[in-house]
């Protein structure tokens, strides 16, 4: 009897060990994003939110607050037509294709070098800041053309640049003003882009990680919406003053501002509120853009991402 019990115990132990080995070797398939998904999702989001971006630029470039968001929208539609809200769409898409692709690709590439997928928050901030700065430099020419095309309808007809599309704008700036002009205001754009990326990518990943870790949320659209909404708020708060200065510098006539301090002083003439001119449309534009961008990104990743095996 004792021998039979020992044999049964040994067999049971072997079966348990074999079962554990099978479980440890079981792998699950997960989807990871491709390097260009960030830029593609940014382009898709820009196509949806571009009219709000146009209104934001026009509010920021008026010296005094003559119009609010709704008033500016009616003015633009009444004087130039509804389609004028999409002025500069090609430049906006080109900017996303350069700026957003670069920052997401750099962030993702460096992040994969770390064996721990959940980086500490301070590391996410540092990495997002660097990736955003590099991406902003790459996307600066498209950003300048975007601002000019969106603001064109505010100028008198004889003063308008009338770029046909983004590439035409870049070629004409190089020919008429010199290639260096493409990076007019780039220093401000780089710092601003770095802060936007911190607000968007770092905050999105951190909030999403905390939501999933709480056990109350699943990796679904509702979670993506909540995390991206928080990221949109963070990005707007961090970047609003810089965004106003960047827009002014990029839209300035040759010689209008001698330095960054000169631009700062000009805006400050109307008080500290001058740096938050267009705050509402900035949030309305950046919030939905951030939400749509990450929802598109998550959908692209879950449906078309790389298939990777991971041990459970």
Secondary structure, 3 states (H helix, E strand, C coil): CHHHHHHHHHHHHHHHHHHHHHHHHCEEEEEECCCCHHHHHHHHHHHHHHHHHHHHHHHHCCCCCCCCHHHHHHHHHHHHCHHHHHCCHHHHHHHHHHHHHHHHHHHHHHHCCCCCCCCCHHHHHHHHHHHHHHHHHHHHHHHHHHHHHHHHHHCCHHHCCCCCCHHHHHHHHHHHCCHHHHHCCHHHHHHHHHHHHHHHHHHHHHHHHHHHHCCCCCCCHHHHHHHHHHHHHHHHHHHHHHHHHHHHHHHCCCCCCCCHHHHHHHHHCCCHHHHHCCHHHHHHHHHHHHHHHHHHHHHHHHHHCEEEEEEC
